[in-house]
Amino acid sequence: MDKKDIKDLDSNNINKETNREKYCKNCTKELLEELIELRRISKKLDAVIESSYDGIYITDGNAKTLRINKSYERITGIKKDTLLGKTMYDLEKEGFVSKSGTLVVLNNKRPTTLQQTLKTGKKILITSTPVFDENDEIEMVVTNVRDVTELMRLKEELEENKKRADKYYNELEEMRKQIIDRNCVVVKDHKMKDIYVKAKRVAYHDTTVLITGETGVGKEVVAKYIHKNSKRNKKPFIKVNCGAIPENLIESELFGYEKGAFTGASNKGKMGLFEVANGGTIFLDEIGELPLSMQVKLLRVLQEQEIQRIGAINTIKIDVRIITATNKDLLLLSKENLFREDLYYRLNIVPIHVLPLRERKEDIIPLAEEFLTNLNKKYAEIKKFDYSSYDLLYSYDWPGNVRELKNIVERVFVMGRDDYIKEDDFPDSIINEAKVKENLNIKDEIWDIKKASAIVEANLIKKAFEKYNNVRDAAKALNINASTFVRKRKKYEDEGYLQ
């Protein structure tokens, strides 16, 4: 090897050394940059963990505590210095936590959520999630922590309020049953509810009650309701139809007679209905039909609380509450000398007027349903009204009131062709009158123009919506915009024109 070769070799070695130095410097620089980047990312992750409103608790694959954020300290009231470095086995054993989500995850290798009670008494909701390494082994467990102490308090308050609401509801329901349902009374209309509240109030006292109202409105039902809610409810309730008893028999029916009092009288005599009702209630229906001669004797019964049998010398003390009813204007009859004015005022201490069915529309459907239910039970059938029947029932005025409604329901029940009672199952007279009413072609009546317009407009809105089944098309058919349609529909629903 000559000097030239040695020189070249030295030169190559120097170049290699120089390149190695350059490479090492580059590697160091890259590693430094990566380290700086890792520190920057780590700092950001620290900021994310610490800024989380939820608590974060991190352990390694052996359940050893690695990291706890400030929110965990805030939520639990436990300082992280107390927990760092300790395993969840120890913390669970020492009672710091009731049950460790980390240990559950290490056992089943699946995320788990559970409620945890801490040593401080706090209740927290935790979700523990496993983090796996490249060998599918659990490297860490990250637990998210939320404070549910306040939620639990609110839940307890909610449950308490629910219990209280249930209690009030049951009490109100019991009161409602006492006021409305005690005698199988079906009442939905608010005006009729007020009437039954009044009846309930007067039931506690033995004062006389005069029940007025059209034929078939249910005056007897109100009278029975008063009796059922009175202190006399264990005693008899005797109904007397004053218009159905012949005039020559009414005195003996009401007051009874002694043996041999008149030709044909029983040898044993007979108790009158007032005696039969002793201790209870006697209901004198159609009191306006009572003959004037009997009115005088009834007035004496009211004033003296005693009766005298036909043919008897002595009087009999009785304890009877008297409720009367009529569909006539007794005051007008008294002015025509057909009814004693003093008896009228003695009977009319507490007047109760039962509304006709046309003035309590909300009762029509419930009453019809009640009658239909009773018929289904009686005959073991399952008939129902369809929607066209409901419209007809509601539209018709029911001049015969509840009695007419009951009779018509029985008729369509018997004559209906299938299990659904439809509009065409009803008598033509009812269908035709309802149609006339619906179209406002009502003879001999003057209607308030605003009310008539509202009925027509509400009916058009109802029909349009039923036909198109959406607001946009229904509004278009009526040549109004959708918002106007919605507003008017809501208005008429609130005012009762849309049912």
HELIX and SHEET records of a PDB file:
HELIX    1   1 LYS A    3  SER A   51  1                                  49    
HELIX    2   2 LYS A   70  THR A   76  1                                   7    
HELIX    3   3 LYS A   80  THR A   82  5                                   3    
HELIX    4   4 MET A   88  LYS A   93  1                                   6    
HELIX    5   5 GLY A  101  ASN A  108  1                                   8    
HELIX    6   6 THR A  149  ARG A  176  1                                  28    
HELIX    7   7 LYS A  177  ASP A  181  3                                   5    
HELIX    8   8 HIS A  190  ALA A  203  1                                  14    
HELIX    9   9 LYS A  219  LYS A  228  1                                  10    
HELIX   10  10 GLU A  247  PHE A  255  1                                   9    
HELIX   11  11 LEU A  273  VAL A  276  1                                   4    
HELIX   12  12 ILE A  287  GLU A  289  5                                   3    
HELIX   13  13 LEU A  292  GLU A  304  1                                  13    
HELIX   14  14 LEU A  330  LYS A  335  1                                   6    
HELIX   15  15 GLU A  341  LEU A  347  1                                   7    
HELIX   16  16 LEU A  357  GLU A  359  5                                   3    
HELIX   17  17 LYS A  361  ASP A  363  5                                   3    
HELIX   18  18 ILE A  364  TYR A  379  1                                  16    
HELIX   19  19 TYR A  387  SER A  395  1                                   9    
HELIX   20  20 ASN A  401  MET A  415  1                                  15    
HELIX   21  21 GLU A  423  ASP A  425  5                                   3    
HELIX   22  22 ASP A  428  GLU A  438  1                                  11    
HELIX   23  23 ILE A  449  TYR A  468  1                                  20    
HELIX   24  24 VAL A  471  ALA A  477  1                                   7    
HELIX   25  25 ALA A  482  ASP A  494  1                                  13    
SHEET    1   A 5 THR A  65  ILE A  68  0                                        
SHEET    2   A 5 GLY A  55  ASP A  60 -1                                        
SHEET    3   A 5 ILE A 138  ASP A 147 -1                                        
SHEET    4   A 5 LYS A 123  PHE A 132 -1                                        
SHEET    5   A 5 THR A 112  THR A 117 -1                                        
SHEET    1   B 5 PHE A 237  ASN A 241  0                                        
SHEET    2   B 5 THR A 281  ASP A 285  1                                        
SHEET    3   B 5 ARG A 321  THR A 326  1                                        
SHEET    4   B 5 VAL A 209  THR A 212  1                                        
SHEET    5   B 5 VAL A 350  HIS A 353  1                                        
SHEET    1   C 2 GLY A 256  TYR A 257  0                                        
SHEET    2   C 2 LYS A 270  MET A 271 -1                                        
SHEET    1   D 2 GLU A 306  ILE A 307  0                                        
SHEET    2   D 2 ILE A 316  LYS A 317 -1                                        
SHEET    1   E 2 LYS A 384  PHE A 385  0                                        
SHEET    2   E 2 TYR A 420  ILE A 421  1                                        
END                                                                             
